[in-house]
Amino acid sequence: MATLPSGIKFLNCGNFIANEFTTSSSQMDVVSPWSGLAIGNVSMSGSNEIELAMNAAKKAFPLWRATPLKERCQKLFKFREIVLQRIDNIAAYASAESGKTHAEAKAGIMKGLEVTEFALSLQNMDSGGAMDVSRGVTCEYRREPLGVVLGIMPFNFPAMVPLWMYPIAITLGNCFIMKPSEKVPMTTQLMAECMRDAEFPAGVFQVIHGGADVVNKLVEHPDVKAVGFVGSTPVAKLLYSKATSFGKRALTLGGAKNHLMVVPDADEQITVRGVVDSFTGCAGQRCMAASLLIAVGKVDHVIDKIVAQAKAIKLGEQMGAIIDQAAMKRIRGAVDQAEQDGAKILLDGRLAKAPQGFENGNWFGPTIIDHAKPNWSCATTEIFGPVLTIVRVNNLSEALALEAKNPFGNATSIFTTSGAVAKMVADNATSGMIGVNIGVPVPREPFSFGGTKDSKFGACDITGESSLDFWSQLKKITMKWTHQSDANWMS
C-alpha cells in the first residue's frame, strides 16, 4: 500500500514580505495529486502585495550590495545547514503537493543544495581582476549586482528549481523576489522559513504568490531588472518577449522532447535502467525526461526488457502521481491520439490502478508507444507524463537527422559501448546537454544547466559560471595616477 509521507498538516501559505508572512483576502486550495484532497491553501496576491515587496527589496538593496561577499556567504552557509536539518519535513510537503515520491522530493532538494554550494564557492573564485595595461594605466573589473531580480517557478520541482536561482542571485548582491507555482506553495513556505531563520536581512528574499496576472505585473514592474523562468516553451517564449520589451534581462527555460538513441551494441543493463528511470522518474513531469526513444536497427531485445521493467513499477512506491486532472486529460489524450494514428501500445498506462487508499488521486501508469512515425504528435510534442514514444530508424545518420529536426534542445543521449558512436553523437547532436549511457544528462555543478533552440530563450545558463553573467554585470575601471615621461599612445 502506498503511503503519503507522515507529518503532513494543513498549511496556510502566505506571501513572505520583509521577513514576515502575510495572507491575502483571496485564497486558493492546494490539492494533493496523491489523494485529490486539499492539504493547504495559498494567498493570491494583488497589486498592493507586489508594491510592498518591491519597496522592501529596494530598501534592502543598498545595504545588501555593500555587504562583503564573504559575509553574504555566511548567511547562505547557515541557510544550507538549516535546510539539511529540516530536509525530511520539507521533502514530505514537496511530495504531498507535487506528487513526487518522498525519495524524489528529497533528491530534488539535495540537487538544489548542490547549486547552493556552488554559490558559496563564489567567495573564493569570483574576485574580479586588475592588471597594468600600459605605462601608469591600470584596468580593473568588478562584478556588481543588478538590483531587484525575479524568479518564476514551475510546479514540478518546488525546491530544486528555485535553488537554481536565488542562492546565486542573492550571493551576488541582488534582492530576489520569487513567484512560485500556485499549485505547490508549501515547499516555498518552508524554504522561506529557512531563509528567515538564517537571518537574511528583510527584503533580500521575498515570496509573492498568485497566478498569471501576478506574473505579468511582476515582469512589467519597473523595479525588476532581470527575470528568470522555468516552465513550458509557449510561456517561456511569451515571458522572454515581454521582459525584453521592457528592457529587462531575461533567461526563460522551456520544454523539451528529449531523444534517447539506442544502438544494437548498447549494454542492456545500463540501457534498460537508464531509459526506464528517465521516462518514469517524477512521473515524466520534468524537462529532462526521456520522451522519444530512437531505435537504431535491431534493438527489440532491449525494448522488450524496457517494457518488462516499466511494467513492474508500482505506483505510489516507485512512481508518483500526476499534478492535476487537466494534466491527466492531456496525457490520456496524447496516448489516445497515438493509438488512432496507428501506433502500437506496448504498455498502456491508461489501465493502471491507483494505489490502495489513493483512488481519488491522479494516477497514470508507465506507457510505451511503438512504431510511431517521426511526424506524429506523440513523437513531436512534449507530453509531460510517463510516456515513451519509439521511432525506428535504420542507422545513426537517420537518428541524428531526426534529432536535428527536433525544435527543442534540452537533452540527447546515446546508449552504446562504442566510443566512436558516442563521439559521433556528442559532436553532432544539437541539444545543450548530451548523455552517453545516461538517461537524464543533467550536469553536476559547476557544469551548468541549459538547453538550446526552443528549450531556452536568452543568453547564459541558469546555473554554473555562466549564470554569474546573467545575475550580475561587470564594471570596468581604468585608472591613471601619475604622469609618465615614457608614455606611449595608450598612456
Sequence and secondary structure as in RCSB ss.txt:
>XXXX:A:sequence
MATLPSGIKFLNCGNFIANEFTTSSSQMDVVSPWSGLAIGNVSMSGSNEIELAMNAAKKAFPLWRATPLKERCQK
LFKFREIVLQRIDNIAAYASAESGKTHAEAKAGIMKGLEVTEFALSLQNMDSGGAMDVSRGVTCEYRREPLGVVL
GIMPFNFPAMVPLWMYPIAITLGNCFIMKPSEKVPMTTQLMAECMRDAEFPAGVFQVIHGGADVVNKLVEHPDVK
AVGFVGSTPVAKLLYSKATSFGKRALTLGGAKNHLMVVPDADEQITVRGVVDSFTGCAGQRCMAASLLIAVGKVD
HVIDKIVAQAKAIKLGEQMGAIIDQAAMKRIRGAVDQAEQDGAKILLDGRLAKAPQGFENGNWFGPTIIDHAKPN
WSCATTEIFGPVLTIVRVNNLSEALALEAKNPFGNATSIFTTSGAVAKMVADNATSGMIGVNIGVPVPREPFSFG
GTKDSKFGACDITGESSLDFWSQLKKITMKWTHQSDANWMS
>XXXX:A:secstr
     TT   EEE EEETTEEE  S EEEEE TTTSSEEEEEE   HHHHHHHHHHHHHHHHHHHHS HHHHHHH
HHHHHHHHHHHHHHHHHHHHHHH   HHHHHHHHHHHHHHHHHHHTHHHH   EEEEEETTEEEEEEEEE SEEE
EE  SS TTHHHHHHHHHHHHTT EEEEE  TT HHHHHHHHHHHHHTT  TTSEEE    HHHHHHHHH TTEE
EEEEES HHHHHHHHHHHHHTT EEEEE    EEEEE TT  HHHHHHHHHHHHHGGGG STTSEEEEEEESS H
HHHHHHHHHHHT  BTTTB   S HHHHHHHHHHHHHHHHHT EEEE GGG    TT TTS     EEEES  TT
SHHHHS   SSEEEEEEESSHHHHHHHHHH SEESEEEEE S HHHHHHHHHH  SSEEEES SS    TTS   
 EETTEESSS SSHHHHHHHHEEEEEEEEE S  TT  TT 
